[in-house]
């Protein structure tokens, strides 16, 4: 199965040299699809239940979603907006 025909960028949060736990609020202006290559996070939508995900999970965040990311282990992911 092919998800995307063009390469998608990779991002690291936090950077590998900054091994630390973090927590941040985030609002998605547009839809994001991401595939976690490394890491462990819990995302809690405002007013919703927390969802934990990690390596090999494919996650779609809808435009307009406001949430809190709690990073348990450094994250590296492929992502695509739109």
C-alpha positions as CSV (number, residue, x, y, z in Angstrom):
1,X,0.0,0.0,0.0
2,X,1.3,3.5,-0.9
3,X,0.4,6.3,1.4
4,X,2.2,9.1,-0.4
5,X,3.9,9.1,-3.7
6,X,6.4,11.8,-2.8
7,X,8.9,11.7,0.0
8,X,7.8,13.3,3.2
9,X,10.0,15.2,5.6
10,X,11.3,13.9,9.0
11,X,11.3,15.9,12.2
12,X,12.8,15.3,15.6
13,X,11.2,16.5,18.8
14,X,13.3,17.1,20.9
15,X,16.5,17.0,18.9
16,X,18.5,13.8,19.6
17,X,21.2,15.7,21.5
18,X,18.5,17.2,23.8
19,X,17.3,14.0,25.5
20,X,14.7,15.3,27.8
21,X,11.0,15.1,28.7
22,X,8.8,17.9,27.5
23,X,5.2,19.0,27.6
24,X,3.7,21.6,25.2
25,X,0.3,22.8,24.0
26,X,-0.4,22.7,20.3
27,X,-3.2,23.7,17.9
28,X,-3.3,22.3,14.4
29,X,-4.1,24.9,11.7
30,X,-4.3,22.1,9.1
31,X,-4.4,18.4,9.2
32,X,-1.2,16.5,9.9
33,X,-0.5,12.9,9.2
34,X,2.6,11.5,10.9
35,X,4.4,8.2,11.3
36,X,6.5,7.8,14.4
37,X,9.9,6.4,13.7
38,X,11.1,6.8,17.3
39,X,9.7,8.0,20.6
40,X,6.8,7.7,23.0
41,X,4.2,10.4,23.5
42,X,0.8,11.0,25.1
43,X,-1.5,13.5,23.3
44,X,-4.5,14.8,25.2
45,X,-7.1,16.7,23.2
46,X,-8.6,19.7,25.1
47,X,-11.5,18.3,27.0
48,X,-10.7,14.8,25.8
49,X,-9.0,11.6,26.9
50,X,-5.3,11.1,26.6
51,X,-4.0,8.8,23.8
52,X,-0.5,7.3,24.0
53,X,1.4,6.3,20.8
54,X,4.9,5.4,19.7
55,X,7.1,3.7,17.1
56,X,5.3,2.6,13.9
57,X,2.0,4.3,14.8
58,X,0.4,6.3,12.0
59,X,-1.6,9.2,13.5
60,X,-3.8,11.8,11.8
61,X,-4.5,15.1,13.7
62,X,-7.5,17.0,12.3
63,X,-7.3,20.7,11.5
64,X,-8.5,22.8,14.4
65,X,-7.5,20.2,17.1
66,X,-6.0,21.8,20.3
67,X,-4.1,19.4,22.5
68,X,-1.2,18.9,24.8
69,X,1.8,16.7,23.8
70,X,3.7,15.0,26.6
71,X,6.9,13.5,25.3
72,X,8.1,10.5,27.3
73,X,11.0,9.6,24.9
74,X,12.5,11.7,22.1
75,X,10.4,11.6,19.0
76,X,11.5,11.3,15.3
77,X,8.7,11.2,12.8
78,X,7.7,11.5,9.2
79,X,5.0,14.1,8.7
80,X,2.8,15.7,6.1
81,X,0.4,18.7,6.4
82,X,-2.7,19.1,4.4
